Amino acid sequence: MNYIDDVPVTPAPAAPAEVKAITNDGFFPDISLLAMRDAMRLDSTVTDARLRPALVDAILTANRLLRDWQLQHLASGIEKLEQVPALQVDGESQYLAHYRRAVYSFAKADIFESYRDYDTTASALTDKKNMEWMDTAPDVQRRNGHWAINDILGRTHATVELI
């Protein structure tokens, strides 16, 4: 313990080390776990050890859905998503915002599904509204992810399938 004028001084706790961002393929941006937590309101009950694989899978999903679009831009000499000509909002390309939204939404859907058993305690089972929300939340997040992908590709949000 350090002392100043005979008064014990406790050193300030070390700032938490920033968790390393997930490195992407070079065209699409790296994804920060901290930024995702903040944007999607994820608290510490979702550990980094569980968040990282969900984000990796979400990145792989978004990149797969955008592969042909990406290849077209790479063939035209554009090397990074932020170089694609686009509307700028809040100082950044609309494509960056849509890409992050897609990745965050796909990851959050995965997390909702994996934490469902954690949240379905005896008290939660009696709350019908809570249970209905938990049944639909992953689908809503997946929809948001697909809408963000559609926004990048210039498609509408409507999905039509023949039954």
Phi, psi and omega in degrees: 000138178267152179232140171233120183051048179061015177253125180294136179243120177270128180296147178296142179297146179297140177295141180299136180294135179291134179289135182299134177294158177275120182286131180262194189277001181103324177276310179273153186287154171295156183241125179272128177297320182294318179295321179296315178304315182293314183293325186254010176055052176259125180266190186286354175293337173265105183286159177300326180295335177265329181289319184303309180296327178295320178290321178300314179297320179296320177297314179299320179296310180298316181296321178295316181293335182256007188303311181296319178298316179298315181299323177299317181287322176298320180295333180271005176096002178274124187258344182220150181304319183291349177272347179293126180304128184199162172299138177258128178231128181055035175082009178219163182296140176302329181293324176297316179297315180295319180298311179300318180299318179299310182297312181299318182292316178298319180293318181294325176300316179298318181293317177304316181293320183284338179262001181302316181294331178291322184272351183267061176283172182303320180290324180291328181296335180276350181263094185300320180298317179297318181293320178296320178298316181293332178289327185259341186303315179298321179295321178297317180293320177296319176301313179301319178297315180292325176296320179295320176298315178300323178298320178294317184281352180078026179260162176282171178276351182286135175240122182238128178231145173277136181261000000 
